């Protein structure tokens, strides 16, 4: 057992805890009150280590809430917390609590993501980006199964790309590759390219 010789305020709600005159750890005010820690009290290092872990969970949880100001997947939050140096049990605690409170929902995230980007990206790219954010194949398939791409979306992207460009076979191929890189399929791209670039003269016969 060692004596808490001082609790020195450090920051807005944090205190440095000294045992027998030597710095031991930093705890926030909520943890100190919860553990009823005070100067002159004798405690074991094990007790303070447990308090430190609980303190870390509180801090990580608050940090998680700020990070979730915009929707994130479970994987994104997990990666974020690990990047900040939190222990696996702390990360697990935060994920569990936030899932319980309804702050983490990968399907809801995926639906919102698709709705936001379906006019800029095709199915392949949406599927790839959802996977990179940690959305499972099952959820991704469910969310994308009813996706239909409005041709107007592709036309708008094509017209932006074609601005100030000469309309010829070379441009048509470059436009096709550009739209393909956006995740759209051949069946979706081909009629747009024909309509905007290659649907003139006999040259159109070569685009099939």
N, C-alpha and C positions, 0 to 999 in steps of 0.2 A: 504494500500500500504506500502511496506517495501523497503528499499534500499539494493541493491546488494553492499556490502562493500568490497568483495574480491572474486576473482576467482583463486583458487590455483590448479596448475597442480598436478594431481595424476595419475601416470602411463603414458603410451604412448600418448593417445589421450583423456584422461579424466580430468575433472576439478571438484573440490569441490566448490559448490556455497554457499556463506555465506550471510545471510540476517541480517542486523543490527548487524553484528559481530558474528552471531550464524550460525553454519553449518545447511544447509537446505537439500541439496541433491547433488548427483553426476551426471554430464551430460558430454557427449562426445563433442568434438570440433565441430562436424558437427551440432549437435543440438543447441549449443550456437550460431554458425554463422547463422543458419536458423532462430532462434528466435531473433537475433540481441541483445543478452544480453551482457551487459558490466558493469564494476564497476561504481557506481554512479547512475545507472538507478533505478528508482522506479517501482516495479512490485507487482502484487498481488500473493498471495500464489496459487490461482487457476490457474493462468497463468503458474507458474512454475510446478505445478502438471501435467498440460496438457503436458508441455514440457518433463517432466519426463516420462510420458507414451509413448510419441513418441520416446524418447531416448531408452526406454526399447524395443520397437518394432525394432528399428535399430540394437541394440545389439543382440536381439534374432534371428533376420533374419540372421545376420552374423554367429552366432553360428550354426544356422540350416544348412547353406551352408557347413560348415566344417563337420557337422555330416553326411551330405549327400554325403561325398566323396565316400562312397560305397552306393549302392542303398538301400533305406528303404521304408517301407509302410507309409501311412498317420498315422496309429495308432502308429507305432514305433516312428515317429517324435513327435507326440503329447505327448506320454508318456515321451519322453526324455525332452521336454520343460517343462512339468509340474513338472518333477523331479528336474528341476533346479529352480523351484519356480516362474515361469512366470505366470502372470494372464491369465484367460481364453480368454479375448479379445486380448491379445498379441499372444497367441497360435493360435487363430482363424485367426488373421491377417497374421501370417507366413504361415499357411497352405494354405490360400487363394492365397497369392502372389506366393508361390512356385508351387502351382497347375497351376496357370495362366501362369507361366514361363516354365511349362513342366518338373519341377524337381520331381514331385510326380505323379507316374502312377502305381497304384496297379497291373494292368494287366501285364504291362511290367515287374514289379518286379517278379510277380508270374511265368511268362514264363522263366525268367532268372534263378530263383531259381530252378524250375523243371529241366531245362536243366543242371544245375550244379550238381544236386544230384540224378538224375534218375538212375544213375549206382550204387548208394549206398543205395537207399531207394525205397520202394514200394509205390504204390498209396495211401494206407491207411495212412502211416506215412507222406507222402508229403502233403496230404490233412489236416492232423492234424496240421502239422507245419505251413502251410499257414494260417490256421484259427488262430493259436496262435499269428501270426504276424499281424493280422487284415485284412487279405484278405477275402472278402465276399464269401459266399457259391456260389453265381452266377459266380463270376470270377474264383474261384477255379474249379468249374465244367466245365467251358468253357475251361480252360487251360489244364485240365487233361483228357478231353473226348477223345482225340486222342492219349493218352499215351499208348505206347506198350513197354513192358519190354523185352529187349534182354536177352535171357537165359544166355548168356555169362556173363552178369553182376552178376547174381545170382551165377553162377558157380565160378566166381572169389572170391566172398565173402565167398562162401562155402569152397573153397580150403584154404583160409586164416584161416578160423576157424578150419579146419581139420588138420592143420599142426601139426605133431608130436602126433596126437591122434589115438588111436586104432579104426579100423573100425568094429563096432558091432552095435547091435540094440539100445543099450543105447546111443551111440554116434549119431546114426541116429535121435533119438528123440530129443536130445539136439540141434542138428544142425537144425532140423525143427523149434524148438522153437526160436532159434537164428534168423533164417531168417524171421520167422513170426513177431518177434519183430521189424524187419527192415521195416515192412509194406507190405511184399509180401503176395500173396494169396496162399491158399492150392494148387490150380491148377498150380501155378507157381513153388512152392517149391517141390512138390511131385516128379516130374520127375528128378529133380536135386539130391535130396536125394537118389533116387533109383540108379541113374547113378554113384554117387560118393561113396556111403556108403553101401547101402542095396541091391545092385544088384549083390549078390553073393550067390551061393548055394540055398538050399531050403528055407533059412530064408526069402528070398525075398517075399515069399508067405504071410508072416505075415504083410507086410507093405502095407496096402490098407485102 
